[in-house]
């Protein structure tokens, strides 16, 4: 597991409670030990390996109470979520919806902008300004190689499902124009006479 705490020994001490992200009920640490590159943790509420499969790739969060202030230029993940992202000209690129870590670098999941969704590494040259406490993140779309709005294709409408082998498509009733003209018993044989538009006078 990837460890995002500066005090893993205290955070994973037996009896500690951790919340799977988005879950209201916590998990209680039964035992834990370091195993490079992370930790192995056993919880009272997860008795088997099969039960643990539901928690793969799920972040575990702690109720930290009053969090200590970070040094200037450092931010908690929750301070980044919901922050708007703009380009150097002030044009909107989207909003930070989530944060994750990849290769030792924080990545911001940006969505809702005219250039589509993208992942923003918190590193230069991709980020020009990172000031979430005043609601400002400035990113360089050229460094990110983002498409321009006119290069983004609108989503295609879903295609109707193809009939399976042995199935036939539901037949549609013929329209009035497709229905044959009724004939009386004395009607002459041959094609029906052409219809005359009542709005046109004939000589």
Protein Blocks (a to p, Z undefined) as FASTA:
>chain_A
ZZfbfblmlmmgghiacddehiabdcddfbdcdddfbdcdddfklmbfklmmmmgoiacd
ddebjaddddehiacfklmgopacddfkopafbdcfbdcdeehiacdddehianopaddd
dddfkbmbdcfknopacddfklnopacfklpccddddddddddehiacddddddfklpcc
dddfklcedjddddddfkbccZZ
